[in-house]
Amino acid sequence: MKLNEIKTKQVAIWGYGLEGQATLAYLNQRCPELRITVFCPQSEIPNEVPELVKFKSDEVNANLLNQYNVVIKSPGISPYQAAVENTKCEIISSAALWFSNERSGIVIAVTGTKGKSTTAAMITEVLSAMNHRVVLAGNFGVPLIQCLDNYDYVVLETSSYQAYDGGIKADIGVLLNLFSEHLNWHLTEQQYHHDKWQLLINSQQAILNAKDENTTLRLKQQPLQVEPRYFQSQHGFYELNHVLMYQDKALLSQHGWPLKGAHNLINAAAVCAVISLLELDLKTCLNVIKKFKGLPHRLQQVAEIDGVNYINDSIASTPHATLAAMKTVDLTRTILLIGGFDRGVDWQWWTEAIAQMPPKVLICSGENGQKIYDLVLNQAIKTQCIWQPSLKAAVKTAKELAQAGDCVLLSPGAPSFDAFDNYQDRGQKFTQWIK
């Protein structure tokens, strides 16, 4: 929607987190005479309210939404609810607003159930090293609606929440993988996959993971208008035995690389596929990747105390992410901390997957901790399994059990919202408690 249209409408912003605040600031700047209403809890209403802005903490239902022509919804608010389904107003995203009015440079949108933040950050560093004007935006980085300068490239870390409405129209769309996640928002796994796929449908070019089964299935169900490029294919960039390969040539070994895990080499393969598609210098790309140190809360070694290594992988919000983290450590010397907010994700397959090679100790905590604990016991896995109601109690138990040479790995496999503000808060608390 163009700003000229917005100026003639009754407009509301739904949600006042970072994205909602950025959207309000944008509209105040671009449409200074526009009256705007913001829907948010009473606790989020600022002490000083800008002129022409009204805040409402009423329950958001169809009747309230129908009082407005256009509602700009924050990504974290699910559209799969009665208020949205029964309203007559037009609901858009701030991303759609940016693409209609502020689009700048080549947009590279990266999505996937896991690995998108690391991949997007690597692409950004590579392009920056080549002296391009580049910004990292979206779900990780600055809100897209704040990106008002002229850029050569916009790297957009894209969540399923942001992709679902098709408002993001990237030059290059990258899909790393598809698992099961965010079922409390999307309601079903199929809907989650469908919503992720909207990013590829609306991209000028698509880069896909050739070895991801769910991606292959989705491509058969919803063919793309463009012929996709692939990574994890022997015709291009792929990971083989902990080595990044291009066709039959070895490019980067896991040995000596700051990032752990084969999954990060797969992320690097995706980065190389993007740079290759852009026809930019691959030598510079590889040199930057080799020095990339990774992001906080992602297999981050935060302390070594009395010979015990403590690793913070708080970002791991799915069982698949936890399984990938487990492949980076000696499980016979690992105390694994799992559990958190219950999104209804299936853990049965995970307990079956670790049955033959479980960690030394498994400590379950959080909202879904009891459920995971019961599944492990039912599977009769030969490991010491403990349930603790809170992560703090789990950390205390882990410290008491750990011996020199052991590793304590926080890789929860679940979101943090049952007890923490976000995964960063959870990782920071973990670090504080062990120290």
PyMOL commands that set and color helices and strands:
alter all, ss='L'
color gray80, all
select helices_A, chain A and resi 3-6+18-30+42-44+62-65+82-85+94-101+116-129+144-146+160-163+183-186+189-201+213-221+262-277+282-291+319-326+331-333+348-354+369-378+391-401+423-434
alter helices_A, ss='H'
color red, helices_A
select strands_A, chain A and resi 11-14+36-39+53-56+70-73+90-92+106-111+134-138+153-157+172-175+205-209+229-231+237-240+243-246+249-253+300-305+308-312+334-338+361-364+384-387+407-410
alter strands_A, ss='S'
color yellow, strands_A
deselect
rebuild
show_as cartoon
